[in-house]
Structures are given as structure tokens and as C-alpha cells.
């Protein structure tokens, strides 16, 4: 059955949701577009080898989005087996490095075992329409109600790196018999790589509190972002067999106790730290010519901390060798909590996943796209999978507006629903252009959501 739902998004706190805002970075202007609106706490977003954006929702779903028109499909729904209250849930995801011939997707999610929260790493097969055939790679990792990690990354040697949090038990990070509070490394088949520090253990590095960002950099460097306690969020380089100090060391080794521990335990200090904590999260290495000012930089999604106010995308400009941060800048500070980031390899567009205005995250959320429309693509092999669409005009609206739908939405019914769930208008679409009166709607930001058998299209607009 087709549905069209018009939902109202309130303006909350200091976040300005009322207007799309283009961003100027140096000599480059980026145009903002809300690619998808209405998803629930997106945690991982990544650009897939199939030229689609893949998304995990913390409640236990995986979505697949066509970046050409925002069409969104739910390709996995295991909410019944995912423990998703608070910080736990469906978390990290990567695709097999040879996805065209081996269409395998790896996922990290939390599950309940009695009164305990555990973490499972599992693989699924992509059959072209859904993720099927779950296979457990690693499980029984202590999770807890907080500090679950879990970011996944395919390394250049075709192994998978996995971050795990301490589950709220800081002592566990130094316990080498536990996989929690660590960075793990496994083969694509779930086995332990023979060149791990201990060939009988998945553990690659230890002494972590709650790392939730991972990305590949130049020359085989692996970068990580990690949540501190009240102080010392960290931006790290992850190295084989190194200790990152938690809980004795927070940030740099700069007290007597910390220096003694660092000297005795092969501690790797962060490249930079953030005090007070701003809640650093997903990271992506950017080196695309579409935005020259961001080249050779790690882009970081920042949630803003428990008290908020620091939400942004952070640019960490790296030295030529990638071993130090030479410049830091802040952008996109008006979107709310930012969870993750991915990059279009063709046109260099940046996609940011929002997570609501406050901890631990709330919906509905958006995938916001920033594009340099002046950049000319020389070679783009992406294709439009389907041609359905929804358009809104004018934007912003005052008293009236128009929705234009592709023909396959004719016969559907749309509803105007308040954010609290009250239906205030209902109508069946009988033609591709539908006029709507906004005179009884409060000023603010809305979105129209159109759903049929192909997928879901959302478009945001503003009522003045």
C-alpha cells in the first residue's frame, strides 16, 4: 500500500532547522540538500561499491539509499533481536572489499543475554533486494548499556578492524582476556589473522574507552576518534600492539602517574585531544579535488557533548606524511548532533548523518548532503536506479504550496501529521501536482514522505 505522510519537525533548542544553509569553505561554495529525512538515529553511513549509500539505524535496521534521488529501501530489519535502548543497537557496518563478486555485508550489533548486553559481529549476504543468511563472526563481547563502540573498517590488507568500548567498566580495557575496550582485527571469514600481536587473539590494541570513529589514511595509517570521560576526547593513530592508556591515562601523558604508566606500557599518545569533551564520532579521510580546501584532511562528525553546543563537522588538516595535525576548522554547526560522515567518490559530495538535538539521540533524523555544484565530473559511472520523485515548490512556502509526484504515486493517500502523531489532513492524490494550503500550519520545517513498492522519497520544506 502506498503512503504519503507530511510530518512537522519542531525547532528545538539552539539548532536552526528552518532554512537550508549553503556553506563557503575558502573559495568553494557547497550547496546543502536534505537527501533523506525521517530516519531514526542513523549510526553508520557509508558509500557502497554499488554506488548507493548504506545506513544502519540504531533500532536494528539497514537502509540503502540511491544518492541520485534519495530513494530509500529497508533491506534488513532485525529489531526483534537487537538490544537498542540508549547507546546499544545496530552500530558499525562495512561491505566486503570485493563486493561485486562477494556481496557480503558485515554488521556489529548488541543483543541481550539475560540481563547482560553483548556485542555480535555478523556477516550477511546481499541478494540484490535484502540482506540474508546471517553468519556469526564474533560474539559474546561485553557491551553494557553504554560505551559499546562499535565502528568497523576494511583495511588495505583486506582484514577488518573493529573498535569496542569498555561497556562502562573502565578496568576491562587493560584486561587482555577481554575483547572490550580494544581495537580488534579479524579476517574476512571471521578467523584471527596470523600476524596479530597474539596469533590466538583478535586484539590489535588495548586501553580504549569508547572509540567510535575509524578511517584509513595515507601510507597505511589508521585514524580513530575516541570518547573521553569529562576531558580528553582523543584523535589517534592506531598501531599494532600499542596501549592507549585508559583508564590510567586520559589524553596526553602529562601527569606523573600517567607518564609512569606510559613508559611502562608502550602507550601511544593522541595526535590531539578535546577538553571538555565534545563527543567525537565518525571520521572520513577526504582528498577529493571537488573541495580543495578539505584535501588531505580527516573530517570528523561531532555530537556536541552531553550539554550540547559543540555540534559540528571538524576538519583536521594533516601533515604531508599524515602523522600530525597542522590545522583544525569547524563547519556545519547548525545541524544538531552529527554521528557519521561519508563521501561521494565521484563528485566529492559530503554526507552527514544527524542524531537529533540531545544525548543519546532521537529522531526523526536526516542525511544532509553538501555539494560543490561548480565541480565538473570527468568520469561518473553511477546510474539512476529508478526515476520516481517528489518535488516541493515554492520553498519556503507562505500560504500555499505545490507537491509534484511521479506518476507511480497517483492513487496514494497523503496525511498531514503533527510531530506528536495527530493527523490534521488526509487526501487521496488524483494527479501528479497537488496544491496544499499551509495557512493553518505553524511556521517551521516540514517534510513530505512518499512511499510505494519501489521505496521511500522524502523532501523537506519550510513554512513561513
N, C-alpha and C positions, 0 to 999 in steps of 0.2 A: 504494500500500500504506500502511495506517495504521501509525503507530508511536507508542509511548508510552515515553519514556525518563525515568528518575529519576536525576538527576545530583547528586553531592555537591560542594559548594563548601567548600574548606578555609578556615579563618580564617588570614589572612596578616598578619604584621607588627602594626602598631598599629591596623589597621582592624577595627572590631567589626561582623561580619556576622551576629551571632547573633540579634538582635532588631530588629523594626521599631520605629522611634522616631518618635513624633509630635513636632512642633516648635511651640513657642509663640513668637510674634513679637508683642510688645506684648500687646494684648488678644485676639489671634487665634490659635486653635489649628489647626494644619494636620495632617491625618491622612496618614500615609505608606502608600503601596501600591506594590508592585513590579508595574508594569503588564506588563513583558516581562522575561524572564530568559533568558540563554543566547545572546545575540547576540555577535558578535565585533568588538570595537573600533568601536563606533558613532562616527562623526565629526561628521556633521551631523544634527540633528533639527529639524524644522520643522512647524508646523501648516499643513496644506494647505487650499485653498479647498473641497476635497471633505469637510472635517471629519474627516480622518484625519491621523495623524502619519506623516511621511515621514522615512526614515532612510537615511543612507549608511553602509555598513560599509567600513572601510579596505581590506579584502581585495578589493573590487570588486563589491559587491552593493548593490542598493537595496531597502529593505523598506518596506511600507505597513502601518500598524497601526490597527486600529479602537480608539479610546480608550474605547469603552463596555465592551469585554470583553477587550481585549488581543490579539485575533486578528491574526496576523502573516502576511503574504504576501511572498514574494520576487518582485519584479516586474522585476528586471534582474539578470543575472549575467554580468559581463564580466571575470571573474577572469583569464581567459587573456590579455587584452590590457592589464591594469592592472599596473604595477610597484608592489608593495606591501611590500617589505622595509623594516622600520624606519619612518621617518616618511612616506615616499611612500605613495600609494594612492588610493582613491576618497575625495575630500575634500568640497568645498563643493557645495551644491545650492540652487536656487531654482525656484519654479514661476512660469509666466507670470502677469502681474498680472490678466489676463482669462482665467483658466484654464477657466471654463465654456464659453467659445466657442472658445478656442485652448488646448487641453490639451497645452502644451509644457513640458518639464522641462529645465532647464539644469544641467549637471554639470561639475565640474572633476576631472580625474584625471591621474595620472602614467603615463607609458609609457616603455619603453626604446627608445632609438635607438642601436644598437651598445652601447657601454659607457656611454652618457650617459643620464641621466634627464631627460625633458622633461615639460612640463605641457600638457594639451589642455583647452580649453573646448568642450563639445559640447552640442547640443540633441537631445532625444528626444521622440517623440510618445507620448502616453498613449492607448492604445486601449481602456481600461476594464479590462484584465487584465494588461497588460505595457507596458514601455517599448520602443518600436521606432523604426526609421528614424533612426539616428544621423546627425547633420549636424555637421561640424566648424565651429565659430565662429572660434576662435583656437587655434593650436598652435605648437610649436617654442619654447615659453617655457622657458628654462633652469631646471631643477628642482634636481637634485642629490639626494644621499642624505639631506640634512637641509634644513630651512628652505624648505619648499615652499609656504608659505601653506596653503590657498587658500580663503578664505571668499567667498561670493557674496551679493549683496544687491540687491533691486529697489528703486530709488529712487522717490520720488513722481512724478518726471517720466517714469517708465516706461523708464528706462535701467538697466543692470546694472553694479554696481560689483564689482570683483574685487581681492582682495589677492594679491600674490605675494611670496615670500621671496627672500632673496639666494642660495639654493642652497649656502650655505657659503662663498661668495666675497664678502666684505664690500665689495670695491671696486666691484662691479657695481651697487650701489644708487644710486650717483651717476652712472652711465653712462646718459645719456638715449637711447642707441641700443639699450638692452636693456630688455625689459619686466619683468625680475626686480628684486626689491627695490622694488616700486612698488605704487601703487593704480591700477588700470585702470578705464576706463569705456567700455562699448560699448552700442550699440543692441540691441534685441531680435532683430534679424535678423543680428547679428554685425558690423555696419558700425561705423565710427568716428563718434561724434557730432560735428556741425559746430562745436559750442561747447566742445569740449575745449580745453585750453590750446594745443595744437598740433593743428589740424584734420586732420593727417596721422598722428597718433599716438594710441594708446589710453591713453597715460599721463595720469593725473589728478594724482597727487602722487608724490614721489620720496623717497629717503633712508630707506627702510624696511628693517628687518632680517628680520622674520618675523611679520607681522600675521595673526592667526587669529581675530579677532572683529570683526564688523560689525553695526551695527543703526541703524535710523532713530530719531531723537529728535524732540522738538517743533520747530516752526518751521524744518523743513528741515535740521536738524542731523544729521550722520552721525557716530556714535561708532565708535571702533576700539580694540581691545586688541592689544598687540604684545609679543612676547617680546624681552627684552633679553639680554645676554650673562650675565656673572656678576652684574651690577647693572642696575637701571633697566628693569624691565618697565614698559610705558607704557600709559596710558589717554588716548586722543587724540580730538580733533575733527578730522575730515578736511576740508580746504579745498582748493579749486581752485588748482592750480599751486604749492602750498606744498612746501617741502623739510622733511623730518623728521630730517635730520641724520646718520643712520647712514652710515659708521662713525665720523666725527669726533666726533659729539655723541651721548651716551647720556643720556637723560632731559632734565633742565633744562639750559639754557645757563649753567653756573655755574663754569667754569674759563676762564682767559684764552684758551686755544686754542678752546674751544667758543664763547665769546662772539664772538670774531673771525669764526668761521665762520658763526655765526647771523646776525650783522649783514650779512655779505656775501652770504648765500644764502637770505634770506627764510624762515628756519626757524620752524616752528610748534612751540612747547613743549607738552609733555603737560599735561593737567589734573592728573594725579597720577602718581606712579611708585612702584615697589616694589623695595626693596633690602634683603636679597638677593632675587634673582628667585624668584617663586613660580609662574611659568608660567601667566600669564593666558591665557584662551581664549575660548570662545563667549560672546556677550553678547546680551541682550534687554532692550528698554525695557519697563518694567512700569508701567501706570497704571490697573489694574483695581480696581473697588471691593471685590472679594472679600477683598483683603488691604490694608486702608487704610494700614498701616504701610509698605508697599512702594511706594505710589503715587509717581509722578514719580521713579522710580529706574531706574538701569541695573543689571540683575542679571548677574553675571559668573561663569562656570564657571572654577574654578581647579584646575589639575592638581597643584600642590603642589611643583614644582621637582624637580631631579634627586635630591636627598636626601630628598624627601618631607617630610611633617609639616605642610604648609600647605594641604592639600586642603580645599576649601570652596566654598560659594556666597557670593560677595561682593555686598553691596548698596552701590551708590554713589548716595546720595541727591543729586539735582541741585537747583540753584537754580531759581527760578521761570522764569528765561529759558533754562535748560538749558546755560549757559555755564561753570558751575563746580560742583565737588563740595563739598557742605556737610556731608556726614556719611557715614561708612563703617561697615558692620557685617558680621559674619561668621556664616553659618549652615550647616547640613548638612555638618559636618566629619567625619562618620563613614562616608562612602560610598566612600572611595577617590578616585582621580583623576577629576575632573569635566571632561568635554570640551565639552559644549554644553547649551543650555537652550532650551525653548520654552514657550509659554503658551497655554492653552485660552482662546479669546476669549469663551466663554460663561460658564463658572463660575470663571474666573481661576486654575485649577489650574496649577501649575508642574511641568514635566517635566525631569528631569536625566539626561543620558547618562553612565554611568560607563565608565572605561577601565582597570580593573584597578589593582593596587597600586603599580606602578612603571613608570618610563620604559623603552621608548617606548610602552607599552600592551600589555595582554594580556587575554584573555577567559577564561571567559565573563563577559559584562557585563550590566548591567541598564538599563532605563528606569524611573526611580523617580518616582512621582507624589506631589505634596503638594497636598491639597485642603482648603479651608475648608468643612466639611460643614454649617455653620450658615448659609452664604450661600444665599439663595433666588434661583434663576434666574427672571427675569421672562419672557425670551423665548429659548428654545433650540430651534433648528431642526434639531439633529443627530438622526440616526436610527440605530438599531442595524441594521447590515448583515446580521448573522446571529445566531442565538441559541445557538450552541454554547458550552459552558462546561466548566470543570474547577474543582471546589471541594475544599478540604482542611479536615479537622476531626479533632481539635482542633488548634490551633496556638498554642503549641508542643505537640508530642507527647511522650509518655514511653515507653510500651512498645508501644502500638498506635495506629493512626490509620485514618482513612477517606478514600478518594478518591471523589468523586461526579462522574460524567461525563455529559454529554448523550448521548442515545441513539445519535447518529451515531458514537460511539466504540466501541460494542459490537462485538466481534469482533476488535478490535485486540489487539496483544500489547504488554505493557509490560516493560521491563527495569530492573533496579536496577544502576547502573553507577558504579563509583568514578571520582573525578576523573582518575585515571590511566588509565582506559579498561577496567578489569576488570569484567566482568559477574558480579554476585553473586546475581541473582534474575531469573527470567523467568516470565511468566504471561500467559495469554490472558484478556481481560476478557469475562465472560459476562453481566454485569448492570451496571446503572448505578452501583451502590455496591459498592466493592471495599475490603475491610479489608486492612491491611498491618501486619506486625509489625516494629517498629523495635528490638527488643531486641538485635539483632546489629549495629546501626549505631552508629558513634561519634557523640557529641554534636556538633552543629553545624547548619549551614544547608544545606538541600537544595531542589531544585525538581523538580516533575513537569512534563514536557513532553509534550503531546498533539498529534499531527499527523494530519490527514486531507486530503481533497481540497479542503476549504474553506480550510485554513490551519493555523496552529500556535497553541496556547494554552499558556502557562506559568504556574505558580503556585508560589510559594516557601513553605517551612515550616521549622520549627525542631524538631530532636530534642534533648531534654534528657537 
